[in-house]
Amino acid sequence: MKILWCVLICFWGTGFSGGFPESTEKPFMKDFMGINGHFQFKPDLYAEVCRLARNYHNVNWDVKAPGDELTFPQCPNGVNWIRDVYGKWAKEGFEIDLCVQFGTFGESNEHYQTLWQGQEAWSYRYGFELAKTLGASGKRAGVTSIEIGNEPGNDFDDALYQKLFLQMARGIRDADPELKIVTATAQAGEADKYVKSLEETFSSPEIKALYDVINLHVYATLPPQKGRQPWARSFPEDPQIDYLKVVDAAVGFRNREAPGKEVWITEFGYDACTPEAMEKRESWAKKLNWEGQTDVQQAQYLVRSFLCFSEMDVERAYLYYFNDQDQASVHAASGLTRNFEPKPSFWAVKQLYEILGDYRFHRVVSKEPGGCYVFSYQKDLPQPEWVWVLWSATGEGNETFFTLQGLPGKAGEAVAMSLTEAGGLPVEIDRKRMQIRVGESPVYLKISP
């Protein structure tokens, strides 16, 4: 373990022109943090960690084939979207992002283009009835936004996708003008298997006029290397990965081509399973040497991801996933809970939500690659209050001594990231030297006027 020293000098109210830019337009963290759910989602449990939820809504639940009669909110498989899903979530206070997922009508079906042939008018009606039944500006079922497609990628014919997008989006807009329309997963540059290209798919004036939000999925994947499993992930601030660069590139596209649109991250996450599950890895996982993060690393990296995203020009970030069954596989161990029992990441995200929920990102105090990160969050009161979040951004277990100077107020209690229901442990501040010791787990320092 390495121990680093860092001195933080803040130029607060001194007229220093080289300071860090302040933002008063950032969302409150309670309006920023979200989670991905599905049919088994337990809204009363996950209401402890956020108030935004995203659901994978399969078109093949709504109808047996495109063109069939629409019976919203009742599905042919017996599910009633309001009674069994969205109504329950809304009662617990969730604001819901509905992701229309093509499912068995997508590219995995070799006949998917035939299924959608001649269904333009039906696609409009589908969007209209979906928004009319579940939208109603969020008052009936809590749905306030609809994504058209999850990860159609370049395997889904782009001309067909654009045609479906236009029809569904027009139907949604006509039924409920207040609903936000969200693109499928996209990125600046070329499309890939899971992601559409912003330039190729979402840059025409006709399409730009209809969507409100650009949708990103980002994972902290390491670059390919001999002997390295293809899904290996790193810590959020790692300069060798594209994790944050993909977000910056999408924001750049938005600024150039679609000003006024929001940017959301609707998936990010880390896998963490038990040692027992690792022993039972399937043959392919053993062959490729699949390995996730530890429970503690998952907690650290999820919290730090939320913090990093909150600094960026992003309005929301939804973590993947709500629950897992302790399977040693990519995306199969990403839950905040394991068989609905909280993992350390659950308590860490819950603490973040509770401490910073009424605060918004304010400014960067320190941001040293491979060293000190300190972000300031401000509460909007007649007399502002602040929380500084401090951590060592190395991914190597390093600890850092921070020397605090120029605080905007009086340093109150400092508490470490929580890993259990008992909450985070107090962190001692040497008030004579104004020093605090911080590691990979963020520390919350409360500051009063």
C-alpha positions in Angstrom: 0.0 0.0 0.0 1.3 3.4 -0.9 0.6 6.5 1.1 0.5 9.8 -0.7 0.4 13.4 0.5 -1.8 16.1 -1.0 -2.4 19.7 0.1 -5.7 21.2 -0.9 -5.7 25.0 -1.1 -9.1 26.5 -1.9 -9.5 30.1 -3.2 -12.9 30.9 -1.8 -14.1 34.4 -2.2 -10.6 35.8 -2.9 -11.2 36.9 -6.5 -8.7 34.2 -7.7 -9.3 33.9 -11.4 -7.7 30.5 -11.8 -10.2 28.7 -9.6 -12.6 25.9 -10.6 -15.8 26.7 -12.4 -19.0 26.6 -10.3 -22.3 25.1 -11.4 -25.7 26.0 -10.1 -27.5 24.1 -12.8 -26.6 20.6 -11.8 -29.5 18.3 -10.6 -29.9 17.4 -7.0 -28.3 14.0 -6.4 -31.8 12.6 -5.6 -32.8 13.6 -9.1 -29.7 12.2 -10.6 -29.2 8.7 -9.1 -31.2 5.8 -10.7 -31.3 2.0 -10.8 -32.2 -0.6 -13.5 -35.1 -2.9 -12.5 -37.3 -5.5 -14.1 -40.5 -7.5 -13.2 -39.0 -8.9 -9.9 -38.0 -5.4 -8.7 -39.0 -4.8 -5.1 -39.8 -1.1 -5.0 -40.0 -0.8 -1.2 -36.4 -2.2 -0.8 -34.7 -0.2 -3.6 -36.5 3.0 -2.6 -33.8 3.2 0.1 -31.1 3.9 -2.6 -32.8 6.2 -5.2 -36.1 7.5 -6.6 -35.4 6.9 -10.3 -36.0 3.5 -11.8 -35.6 2.1 -15.4 -37.5 -0.9 -16.6 -36.9 -3.2 -19.5 -40.3 -3.3 -21.1 -40.5 -6.0 -23.7 -42.7 -5.5 -26.8 -43.2 -9.2 -27.0 -45.0 -9.0 -23.6 -47.5 -6.5 -25.1 -48.3 -8.5 -28.3 -47.6 -11.8 -29.8 -46.5 -10.1 -33.0 -46.3 -6.5 -34.3 -49.7 -5.7 -35.8 -51.7 -7.4 -33.1 -54.5 -5.7 -31.2 -53.1 -3.6 -28.3 -54.7 -4.3 -24.9 -52.7 -2.0 -22.6 -52.2 -2.2 -19.7 -53.0 -6.0 -19.9 -50.5 -8.3 -21.6 -51.2 -11.6 -23.4 -49.0 -13.3 -20.8 -51.3 -12.2 -18.0 -49.1 -9.3 -16.7 -50.9 -6.0 -16.1 -48.4 -3.2 -16.4 -50.1 -0.9 -13.9 -51.3 -3.5 -11.4 -48.1 -5.7 -11.4 -45.3 -3.3 -12.3 -45.5 0.5 -12.8 -48.3 1.1 -10.4 -46.4 -0.6 -7.6 -43.2 1.3 -8.3 -45.1 4.6 -8.5 -46.7 4.0 -5.1 -43.2 3.8 -3.6 -42.4 7.2 -5.1 -40.4 6.1 -8.2 -40.2 8.1 -11.3 -39.9 5.6 -14.1 -38.0 5.4 -17.4 -39.7 2.8 -19.6 -37.3 1.2 -22.1 -39.1 -0.3 -25.0 -37.1 -3.5 -25.7 -37.8 -5.2 -29.0 -37.0 -8.6 -27.4 -38.0 -11.5 -29.6 -38.9 -9.1 -32.4 -35.3 -7.8 -32.5 -32.2 -8.8 -34.4 -31.9 -12.2 -32.6 -34.9 -13.3 -34.6 -33.8 -14.0 -38.2 -37.3 -12.9 -39.4 -37.4 -9.6 -37.5 -37.5 -7.4 -40.6 -40.4 -9.4 -42.0 -42.2 -9.0 -38.6 -42.0 -5.2 -38.9 -42.7 -5.0 -42.6 -45.7 -2.7 -43.3 -46.2 -2.0 -39.5 -45.6 1.8 -39.7 -49.1 2.7 -38.7 -49.2 0.1 -36.0 -45.9 1.4 -34.6 -47.4 4.8 -34.3 -50.4 3.3 -32.5 -48.1 1.3 -30.2 -46.3 4.5 -29.1 -49.5 6.4 -28.7 -51.3 3.8 -26.6 -48.2 3.1 -24.5 -47.9 6.7 -23.7 -51.6 7.3 -23.2 -51.9 4.3 -20.8 -48.7 4.5 -18.8 -47.7 8.1 -19.3 -50.4 10.6 -18.6 -47.5 12.9 -17.6 -46.5 10.4 -15.0 -49.6 10.7 -12.9 -51.1 7.2 -13.4 -48.1 4.9 -13.5 -45.1 7.0 -12.8 -43.7 6.8 -16.3 -42.1 10.1 -17.3 -39.9 9.0 -20.1 -39.8 6.3 -22.8 -36.7 4.9 -24.6 -37.3 3.5 -28.1 -35.0 0.4 -28.2 -32.5 -0.8 -25.6 -29.4 -1.9 -27.4 -30.3 -2.5 -31.1 -26.8 -1.8 -32.2 -25.5 -2.3 -35.7 -27.0 -5.7 -36.0 -30.5 -4.1 -36.2 -31.0 -2.6 -39.6 -30.6 1.1 -39.2 -33.1 2.2 -41.8 -35.7 0.0 -40.1 -34.8 1.3 -36.7 -35.1 4.9 -37.8 -38.5 4.2 -39.4 -39.8 2.6 -36.1 -38.3 5.4 -34.0 -40.0 8.1 -36.0 -43.4 6.3 -35.9 -43.3 5.4 -32.2 -41.9 8.8 -31.2 -44.7 10.6 -33.1 -47.3 8.4 -31.3 -45.7 9.1 -27.9 -45.6 12.8 -28.5 -49.2 13.0 -29.7 -50.5 11.1 -26.7 -48.4 12.8 -24.0 -46.4 15.8 -25.0 -44.8 16.0 -21.6 -43.2 12.6 -21.8 -39.5 12.6 -22.5 -38.5 10.6 -25.6 -35.1 8.9 -25.2 -32.9 7.4 -27.9 -31.8 3.8 -27.9 -28.2 3.3 -26.6 -25.9 5.4 -28.7 -22.4 6.8 -28.8 -20.4 9.3 -30.8 -18.5 7.7 -33.7 -19.2 4.3 -35.2 -21.9 1.9 -34.1 -21.1 -1.5 -32.6 -23.0 -4.6 -31.7 -24.8 -3.0 -28.9 -24.8 0.8 -29.6 -26.1 3.0 -32.4 -24.1 5.8 -33.8 -25.3 9.3 -32.9 -24.0 10.7 -36.2 -25.6 8.0 -38.3 -28.9 7.3 -36.5 -29.8 10.4 -34.5 -28.5 13.4 -36.4 -31.2 14.0 -39.0 -33.4 17.1 -38.4 -36.5 14.9 -38.5 -35.3 12.6 -35.7 -33.6 15.3 -33.6 -37.0 17.2 -33.5 -38.5 14.2 -31.7 -36.1 13.1 -29.0 -35.3 14.8 -25.7 -32.5 12.7 -24.3 -29.4 11.0 -25.6 -28.9 7.6 -24.0 -25.6 6.1 -23.1 -24.4 2.7 -21.7 -20.9 2.9 -20.3 -18.8 0.2 -18.7 -15.3 0.6 -17.3 -13.8 -2.1 -19.6 -10.0 -2.4 -20.0 -8.5 -2.4 -23.5 -7.9 -5.8 -25.1 -4.7 -7.5 -24.0 -3.3 -11.0 -24.5 -4.4 -13.2 -21.5 -6.9 -10.6 -20.3 -10.6 -11.6 -20.2 -12.6 -9.4 -22.6 -14.9 -8.0 -19.9 -12.1 -7.0 -17.4 -13.1 -3.8 -15.7 -11.0 -1.1 -13.9 -11.6 1.7 -11.5 -13.7 4.6 -12.8 -10.9 7.2 -13.0 -8.5 4.9 -14.8 -7.0 7.1 -17.6 -6.4 4.0 -19.9 -10.1 3.2 -20.3 -12.9 4.9 -22.3 -15.4 4.9 -19.4 -15.6 8.7 -19.0 -14.3 9.6 -22.4 -17.4 8.0 -24.1 -19.6 10.4 -22.0 -17.5 13.4 -23.0 -17.7 12.5 -26.6 -21.5 12.2 -26.5 -21.7 15.6 -24.7 -19.6 17.0 -27.5 -22.0 15.6 -30.1 -24.9 17.1 -28.2 -23.3 20.5 -28.0 -22.5 20.6 -31.7 -25.5 18.8 -33.2 -28.4 18.7 -30.7 -28.2 21.6 -28.3 -30.8 21.6 -25.6 -31.0 17.8 -25.4 -30.2 16.0 -22.1 -27.6 13.2 -21.8 -28.4 10.2 -19.6 -26.3 7.2 -18.6 -28.9 4.5 -18.3 -26.5 1.6 -17.6 -23.2 1.4 -15.7 -22.1 -1.2 -13.3 -19.6 -3.7 -11.8 -19.9 -7.4 -11.1 -19.2 -8.9 -7.7 -19.9 -12.5 -6.7 -18.9 -14.7 -3.8 -15.7 -16.9 -3.7 -18.1 -19.9 -3.7 -19.7 -18.7 -7.0 -16.2 -18.3 -8.5 -15.4 -21.9 -7.7 -18.5 -22.9 -9.6 -17.8 -20.9 -12.7 -19.0 -22.4 -16.0 -16.4 -23.8 -18.3 -16.3 -20.8 -20.6 -15.8 -18.4 -17.7 -12.9 -20.6 -16.4 -11.4 -20.8 -19.9 -11.5 -17.0 -20.3 -10.5 -16.4 -16.7 -13.6 -14.3 -16.0 -13.3 -12.4 -12.8 -15.3 -9.5 -11.4 -14.6 -7.1 -8.5 -14.7 -7.8 -4.8 -17.8 -6.8 -2.9 -15.9 -3.8 -1.5 -14.5 -2.8 -4.9 -18.0 -2.9 -6.3 -19.2 -0.6 -3.6 -16.3 1.8 -4.0 -16.5 1.9 -7.8 -20.3 2.4 -8.0 -20.2 5.3 -5.6 -17.2 6.9 -7.3 -18.9 6.4 -10.7 -21.9 8.4 -9.5 -19.6 11.1 -8.2 -17.6 11.2 -11.5 -20.7 11.4 -13.6 -22.2 14.1 -11.4 -19.3 16.4 -12.3 -20.0 15.9 -16.0 -22.8 17.5 -18.2 -25.1 14.6 -17.5 -28.6 14.8 -16.0 -29.1 11.2 -14.8 -27.1 8.0 -14.2 -28.8 4.5 -13.6 -26.7 1.7 -12.2 -27.0 -1.8 -13.4 -28.4 -3.9 -11.6 -31.0 -4.2 -8.8 -30.4 -7.9 -7.9 -28.4 -10.9 -8.8 -28.3 -14.6 -7.9 -24.6 -14.8 -7.3 -23.5 -16.1 -10.7 -19.9 -15.8 -11.8 -20.5 -14.2 -15.2 -20.5 -10.8 -16.8 -23.6 -8.8 -15.9 -24.9 -11.7 -13.8 -23.3 -10.4 -10.5 -24.1 -6.7 -10.9 -26.9 -6.5 -8.3 -27.0 -4.2 -5.3 -28.5 -7.2 -3.6 -27.7 -10.9 -3.8 -30.8 -13.0 -3.7 -32.5 -9.8 -2.4 -30.1 -9.5 0.5 -28.1 -6.3 0.5 -24.5 -6.4 -0.6 -22.0 -3.8 0.6 -22.7 -1.8 -2.5 -26.3 -1.5 -1.4 -25.3 0.2 1.9 -22.7 2.4 0.1 -25.2 3.7 -2.5 -27.9 4.1 0.2 -25.5 6.3 2.2 -24.6 8.4 -0.8 -28.3 9.0 -1.5 -29.0 9.9 2.1 -26.1 12.2 2.6 -26.1 14.0 -0.8 -29.7 13.6 -1.9 -30.5 17.3 -1.2 -27.2 18.5 -2.5 -26.0 19.2 -6.0 -22.5 19.0 -7.5 -20.8 22.3 -6.9 -17.2 22.2 -7.9 -14.0 20.3 -8.2 -11.6 21.0 -5.3 -8.9 18.6 -6.3 -8.6 16.2 -9.2 -5.2 14.5 -9.6 -5.0 11.5 -11.9 -3.8 8.6 -9.8 -4.1 10.7 -6.6 -6.5 13.1 -4.8 -10.1 13.6 -5.8 -12.2 16.0 -3.8 -15.6 17.2 -5.0 -17.8 19.8 -3.3 -21.6 19.4 -3.1 -23.8 22.3 -2.0 -27.2 22.4 -0.4 -29.4 25.2 -1.5 -30.4 27.0 1.7 -30.6 30.7 2.6 -27.2 30.0 4.0 -25.4 27.2 2.0 -24.0 24.0 3.5 -21.4 21.8 1.8 -20.3 18.3 1.8 -16.8 17.5 0.5 -16.3 13.9 -0.8 -12.7 12.8 -0.8 -11.1 9.6 -2.1 -7.9 8.1 -3.6 -8.5 7.4 -7.3 -5.9 4.8 -7.9 -7.5 1.3 -7.9 -4.5 0.1 -6.0 -5.6 0.4 -2.4 -3.5 3.5 -1.9 -4.2 5.9 1.0 -3.8 9.6 0.9 -3.3 12.3 3.6 -5.2 15.4 2.7 -4.3 18.7 4.3 -7.4 20.9 4.3 -6.9 24.6 3.8 -9.3 27.4 2.8 -12.5 25.6 3.8 -15.7 27.6 3.0 -16.8 27.0 6.6 -16.3 24.9 9.7 -15.3 21.3 9.2 -17.8 19.1 10.9 -17.9 15.3 11.1 -16.3 13.1 8.6 -17.6 9.6 7.9 -16.3 6.8 5.8 -18.2 5.0 3.0 -20.7 2.5 4.5 -20.4 -1.2 3.8 -23.0 -2.5 6.4 -26.4 -1.5 7.8 -24.6 0.0 10.7 -23.4 2.9 8.5 -20.0 4.4 7.9 -17.4 4.7 10.6 -16.2 8.1 11.8 -13.0 9.3 10.2 -10.6 11.2 12.5 -9.5 14.7 11.5 -6.3 16.0 13.0 -7.7 19.5 13.7 -4.4 20.9 14.7 -2.8 20.1 11.3 -6.2 19.9 9.5 -5.2 16.5 8.0 -7.4 13.6 7.1 -6.5 10.2 5.9 -8.5 8.8 2.9 -8.3 5.7 0.8 -10.2 4.1 -2.1 -13.5 4.3 -0.1 -14.9 7.9 -0.3 -15.1 9.9 2.9 -17.9 12.5 3.4 -16.8 15.7 5.2 -19.7 18.0 6.3 -19.0 21.7 6.3 -21.2 24.3 7.9 -21.1 28.1 7.5 
